[in-house]
Amino acid sequence: MLISNPFAELSTSVSPGAMKTYVVVMALLVVAGTLFDIVHKKSAAYFFGNWRTSSSKAKHQVGGGEMVSLAVQTAVVDVLASGEFCNMRRRIAHLLTMYGFVLYLVTTVIMVFAYPTPATPTPQWLPALWYIGGLMVCLGGYWFWFFIRVDVAAEGNSPFRFERADLFVVSLTLSVTFGLLWAYAETSGHVRSSYILLGLFLIVTTFLFVSIPWSKFSHMFFKPAAALEKRVSKANGTAQNLPTLTRDDPEQQKRHSMELLRNAPMQMGLGIKREAPRHY
């Protein structure tokens, strides 16, 4: 099963042209949904406004070499390594989901467009990577959903509680889950089950891409830009108009009305981070 191309098996009942058209339509929905989300939420206007403000108030200009260095840091730390997550479990779950989805998506496109029928034999490693990517998405998605979410892990709410913020991770995880189940049924010869699971797979996958303006799907496109803008603002001295003085700075210490905080050391212990917030 792990070395069989389920889309080539599907070509006996669904034309390769229909499969390719569906993939193209989903790609167009990603573009349209992301553009609509950016315009509706004014993300682009906010980003470029911040960039202009940061440039006009810069205490020193960021040169070309430094800009390249900041871009590389953003790509490696913030994008490839998900460095914004302090919680290691959350970061691992995010990386599993992100890289699994990329692997799953790329191999899907390759199999549908390059190896759509049994007449063009699929390299065995390609379906294997497709299954590995799908399993990575499921592992990261279900791990996050049942064990890592703040309202579940820290607030004691039911793991089945659903809110709009969960739309992306739920639809993505269910789409991949139904895709893997359909592939198993398709390559195993379970005809009736394969049709049912294919229908569920298409419904949830279509919903995943149609719901982009209302989910967190598009954040994967503008979060890197926001991370770069943040690094640039720190480098040019504006720091997004946030305070840059630390508590060991005399000017910052004078701001505190409490004598205790004026002379407090920089490291005051773990405090509320001493243990996980599970006292619900």
Secondary structure, DSSP 8 states (H G I E B T S, - for coil): -TTS-HHHHHTTTS-HHHHHHHHHHHHHHHHHHHHHHHHHHTHHHHHHHHHHHHHHT-SS---HHHHHHHHHHIIIIIIIS-TT--SHHHHHHHHHHHHHHHHHHHHHHHHHHH--STTS---THHHHHHHHHHHHHHHHHHHIIIII-HHHHTT---TT---GGGHHHHHHHHHHHHHHHHHHHHHHT-HHHHHHHHHHHHHHHHHHHHTGGGSSTTHHHHHHHHHHHHHHHHHTT-GGG-----TTSHHHHHT-SSHHHHS--S----GGGGS-S---
